[in-house]
């Protein structure tokens, strides 16, 4: 009998023998979507440099992906990725990290690089909580939720991450949940091919630190909750802000052409050097 | 040429291809010059959103195989320190120029102070070794920047240039040699085509080849505790011990090649120990003292980190009295005293006003006082 091997197993670093994600974690779904997108485009991991920060989602490429991976300090993966992309403009650079990493501590790098429209893919896995450190409130934790650092309930408004990145000027923004793995895979494919800053927010369940504390429940219940709360762009257009309050607007929110920074740098340098590339 | 401009020219001469920075007085002239010069030679200069991203981009660019540097002053270094630790932890060659200014905090930006000397060695968390050079003239801003790049590439580590507003803004003649006469080094990398699983790209006291990105080495680069292959280990404390010791020993083992000093104390009973701009005043005072018949010599530290204990001890064995001069309230003094006090009497002379280099007359008075 031949051994059964997962079709994406060839992308996994040989020294990795097990997953470090908790049972029911959404990161496995995101991992598969990334690898299916790369596989679907007929690309190899050597075409990519992966960069991640600190937090559970950052462990998707590090150490799982059998590729060049830079696992950086908390909040800074996009800043490191900027230097990598400038050094290797022909490679695809993909940042995979969480909402705490990219939007709380690292928020400035996120918006500045969306503004620059520097070509890279940024996947923000939004679980609405600090999972790795034990369930602390994030800028994405809904108001009123009890967490380990908000025992009386959170008192802050939440970030709408996709809207933030849209406003900052990214040329591609999509938002999905782990209940939309196929749509997510398709958007990742588009993001990889995008000449510009391509951002994807993925609502991803953390049943251990979020589901349990908030009472939303198990992984399955959280996925059902995502399905219930998701509305398409078209549906969202008919709803008021009040009606959209607890909803997740899913879909490809922005896909446009605008000057990309590496191209502009190339032009500038060519001018400075009198046409020499 | 201005010291800061000489530093930028030194970077170009050393083969720097990537600089990321953020505007700050008194370091701006280095960045301005590089912004103009790098695109002319095919390199890149980027102004980032802050110093945190500047050092991050420098580390990222260095992992693509490009010689990289950043330039800032004390407040910028304070912001960079976490990622400087990262650069040390994953063994990233890069040059960090600190044109020091009046501090603490926002302090006094246009005044030179040697206030960040220990910060360079101890500012990031944990045990580590760093290399730091202290230029005392515009010529050395040029020369030391080249040495810094060579050390960074040879030992796969960040290297500091600890200049200050005086040296950075000083204007003197700078001789720039022909490019072919400048020795430049480049990091070792693994043989192309090596099985990625067999690459030991980290934690070698004799400096592991750097599995730079984009070459199919499939490098797993994490600043978390890791082994020689880059594999993360967050459980075993013997792995942590190995991680810390290999990184520090990599510098300490090669200390003799790294340490540069200028000795001028033959036959001297009193030796003035200093570095950077202060060494100019020390040399002047020593010459005057010798004219007056007092046997005074000087020891100038060019490499401050790793700390040149052996050089201090050698000097102290000969000297009867040692006077330490710094433009601060005594940052390197305790390190010098710890070595020298076994053999000689050691004292410290701060400038009359911090931010003002010692007046050679004051140094002479101190010499007369200790020689009584």
Contacts between the chains, C-beta under 8 A, distances in Angstrom:
chain1	res1	chain2	res2	distance
A	13	B	218	7.4
A	13	B	220	6.8
A	14	B	197	6.0
A	15	B	197	7.3
A	15	B	229	7.5
A	15	B	231	5.9
A	45	B	218	7.6
A	46	B	216	5.4
A	46	B	218	7.6
A	49	B	213	5.1
A	49	B	214	6.9
A	51	B	60	7.6
A	62	B	220	6.6
A	62	B	222	6.0
A	62	B	232	7.6
A	63	B	220	5.3
A	63	B	222	7.7
A	63	B	231	7.0
A	63	B	232	6.2
A	66	B	196	7.8
A	66	B	218	5.5
A	67	B	218	5.8
A	68	B	213	4.2
A	68	B	214	6.8
A	68	B	217	6.9
A	68	B	218	6.2
A	68	B	219	5.1
A	68	B	221	7.7
A	69	B	219	7.2
A	69	B	220	5.3
A	69	B	221	6.5
A	69	B	222	7.8
A	70	B	60	6.9
A	70	B	63	6.2
A	70	B	90	7.9
A	70	B	213	7.6
A	70	B	221	4.9
A	71	B	220	7.7
A	71	B	221	6.6
A	71	B	222	3.9
A	71	B	223	7.1
A	71	B	224	7.0
A	71	B	232	7.9
A	72	B	56	7.0
A	72	B	86	6.7
A	72	B	223	7.4
A	73	B	56	7.6
A	73	B	82	5.5
A	73	B	83	5.7
A	73	B	86	5.2
A	73	B	223	6.9
A	76	B	52	6.4
A	76	B	53	7.0
A	76	B	56	4.7
A	76	B	83	6.6
A	79	B	48	7.2
A	79	B	52	6.7
A	79	B	53	3.6
A	79	B	56	3.6
A	79	B	57	5.8
A	79	B	60	7.5
A	80	B	56	4.6
A	80	B	57	7.0
A	80	B	59	6.1
A	80	B	60	4.1
A	81	B	60	6.4
A	82	B	20	8.0
A	82	B	46	7.6
A	82	B	48	7.7
A	82	B	53	7.0
A	82	B	56	7.5
A	82	B	57	4.8
A	82	B	60	6.5
A	83	B	18	7.0
A	83	B	20	6.7
A	83	B	56	6.7
A	83	B	57	3.5
A	83	B	58	6.2
A	83	B	59	6.6
A	83	B	60	2.7
A	83	B	61	3.8
A	83	B	62	7.6
A	83	B	63	7.8
A	83	B	64	7.5
A	83	B	68	7.4
A	84	B	60	4.1
A	84	B	61	7.0
A	84	B	63	6.4
A	84	B	64	5.7
A	84	B	213	6.5
A	85	B	60	7.9
A	86	B	18	6.8
A	86	B	44	5.6
A	86	B	46	7.1
A	86	B	57	7.3
A	86	B	60	7.9
A	86	B	61	6.0
A	86	B	64	7.9
A	87	B	18	6.7
A	87	B	60	7.0
A	87	B	61	4.5
A	87	B	63	7.5
A	87	B	64	2.7
A	87	B	65	6.9
A	87	B	66	4.9
A	87	B	213	7.7
A	88	B	64	4.7
A	88	B	213	6.3
A	88	B	214	4.7
A	91	B	213	7.5
A	91	B	214	5.5
A	108	B	49	5.4
A	108	B	50	6.8
A	108	B	53	7.8
A	109	B	49	6.7
A	109	B	53	5.6
A	109	B	56	7.9
A	112	B	48	7.9
A	112	B	49	4.2
A	112	B	53	7.5
A	265	B	44	6.8
A	268	B	39	6.6
A	269	B	39	4.8
A	269	B	42	7.0
A	269	B	44	7.8
A	272	B	39	4.5
A	272	B	40	5.8
A	273	B	39	7.3
A	273	B	40	6.6
A	273	B	42	7.2
